[in-house]
């Protein structure tokens, strides 16, 4: 509701353009970055505004100075957004390996067995979309840090469901879609890239709002490309996108005000209820029943798998049509 109300205010800016002054253009992305920084436990100046989780992954895929023979490790059957951005690098001689896990998700041991001297980057989800399993990121981070491997994490299925601390996570970069558990509009997302890594990226990107100050915009001489080392260099073009970013900030602030610990407890209660109901029927639970690996995603199957398609269709219908 708060996000919807914020959107209505943004619409009024468009309906009455005289209300849309320069300060609003600047404050929209600045305020959103501060809200995201509180969500992640990082500095607002290091947050990159995007339109999806894929946006941040492509910044890395297109910006890291790759060498022929470099190796990227991924988990086979991870969410496609974590895999597709890297595959195009095979054209320049980068080897992309999708490791098939023996169980539902990759283990630290399986990851270790595939590391070579050429391994440069490892990308994985915090919560696996297709099994609902929360991965132990700290152990993966330790392995990557000891071997100087870039560690990239997609937090789209965990942000908004639990407290997160990127510094404790140990990732070199995180990416996130804004329209899942954070309840932002479609076409929103963000990334965080460790400053030391961000400064190594080579990307021909110079959006005028990100690069020029108000004073520079008034100058009439020839433009010069200055060196911009902050996260603003990598923001998606159109950062004054108030139709998306104003309600997105309102949604994030709502969850922050409620408290992510409280949200996690509430989600746990709902998951408990769902699992209890499933155990009373002919269903097999795929996602974890309890413990640290459990997430807010509940994945299950009918014991007779051929009935899953019928169940899916029924769940996709309005509840008033079930009877």
Secondary structure, 3 states (H helix, E strand, C coil): CHHHHHHHHHHHHHHCHHHCCHHHHHHHHHHHHHHHHHHHCCCHHHEEEECCHHHHHHHHHHHCCCCCCCEEEEECCCCCHHHHHHHHHHHHCCEEEEECCCCCCCCHHHHHHHCCCCEEEEEEECECCCCCEECCHHHHHHHHHHCCCEEEEECCCCECCECCCHHHHCCCEEEEECCCCCCCCCCCEEEEECHHHHCCCCCCCCCHHHHCCHHHHHCCCCCCCCCCCCHHHHCCCCCCCHHHHHHHHHHHHHHHHHCHHHHHHHHHHHHHHHHHHHHCCCEEECCCCCCCCECCCCCEEECCHHHHHHHHHHHHCCHHHCC
